[in-house]
Amino acid sequence: MVLATDYEISDDGMEYTVMLREDVLFHDGEEFNSEDVKFTYEWFMDEENAAVTAADFVSVDEVEAPDDYTIVVHMAEADASFLRNGLNAMILGSHHHEELGYEGYSADPIGTGPFKLVEWDPDDHTLVEAFEDHWDGRPHLDEIDIRVIPEGSVRVLELETGGADSSIWMVGVDDAVRMHEEADDLGIVSYQTSSVSLNHFPMNNTRDYFQEREVRQAMMHAINRDQVIDSVFAGAATKATANLAPSLEEWYDPDVREYEFNPDGAIEIMEDAGWERNGDGIWEKDGVVMEWECIVLTGDEARRPEAEMVQEFLNQVGFNMQIIEDPQGSTPMREGTGDMALFNWTYGGTNGEPDARVTLSSGGGNNFNHYSSDEMDELLVEGVREPDPAARAEIYSQVQQQFAEDVPCLYMMFWDWFNQWNQRVHGLPSPDEVTAGSNLYRNTQLRQLWIEE
């Protein structure tokens, strides 16, 4: 809530009053005010817009703008997640959005941050420059050029030779660990943090071969996740027990159903569920053959080896997974056209908030698994209705237990995240002050950076 000066929440949690800054300009020079906030919230609330963050506003009844710098949000139902999620939504410039529409605004966005867009080529680079009239003062850097370099080896070379000052997307884990250990010799500052983003294989639960919970449980037993972590990620990850990361100490509960590596157990589960091996050695039942395609992001050198190891584990016990590459791994899963994919996503934990409605509720905007469970839906609603933190923790413990029981996806691990910066960049926090590597690239941090030439 960097654009707010203060806020108040009613005792019953049904009304949020937010006081806005009065000295904020959009990048086109137009003044930011309460109408922009009202427009943004109502746009997210409109079901026809199908916003992926709509779940953050599902409990909102009405938004008022009583004056230019006050917003009053009236809730239809109490929602404990709204403070961390809804009130931190990025605000649209209403005048610009109304003129261009969603598609036009997406290609030509404006904001209120310390850097404004100059050029955007999604396949090549994004160039932003300092916003001279930023409410908190001009940033030190004149511009930031964010280049698209898919090959991890090239990103490493750019970092080591000074061709790039940092890599937003982590390089290959072997190189990341090596550079972390050799940071001083390489002239870089290196950060290692725990992530809350789940490394997983989302799978379309509506597919005939993924509909049965027993099948998904058998697949979990078929994969040696410890070996994947050690072999592919050099041990720099924590095996997932459910959807929430251990670093979320307030909400994490390890006391859930476990899936140790047990290929014989996986075979037994499949046989008990009525599946039989066909002439090709692949599980089959009622004409449904256990074979599918798994999408790996094009050029993803970090996760392609992981997919290949999992493919081998699954294929050894009668599953037939084929790997294909696609530049849009999440989109086919979100739209329901993909069978399975491999990427990292947060299933609760953003901003320290455990709410996972957007990924786990039936019809959630990022329900990549097309998972539907009445029990889970009820728990997710209870979790945001309950204001008491201790009571919420118990609810999210049940969410994790339900997740581990249902196995909506093949949940693998939570990566340790490595971010490296050239030592010529100044204004960075010390490594022990950083709890999430992504925070290093937020506007509040970037505006403080400067380069010694």
Secondary structure, 3 states (H helix, E strand, C coil): CCCEEEEEECCCCCEEEEEECCCCECCCCCECCHHHHHHHHHHHHCHHHCCCCHHHHCCEEEEEEEECCEEEEEECCCCCCCCCCHHHCCCCCHHHHHHHHHHHHHHCCCCCCCEEEEEEECCCEEEEEECCCCCCCCCCCCEEEEECCCCHHHHHHHHHHCCCCECCCCCCHHHHHHHHHCHHHHCEEEEEEEEEEEEEEEECCCCCCCCCHHHHHHHHHHCCHHHHHHHHCCCCEEECCCCCCCCCCCCCCCCCCCCCCCHHHHHHHHHHCCCEECCCCCEEECCEECEEEEEEECCCCCCHHHHHHHHHHHHHCCCEEEEEEECCCHHHHHHCCCCEEEEEECCCCHHHCCCCHHHHCCCCCCCCCCCCCHHHHHHHHHHHHCCCHHHHHHHHHHHHHHHHHHCCEEEEEEEEEEEEEECCEECCCCHHHCCCHHHHHCHHHHCCCEECC
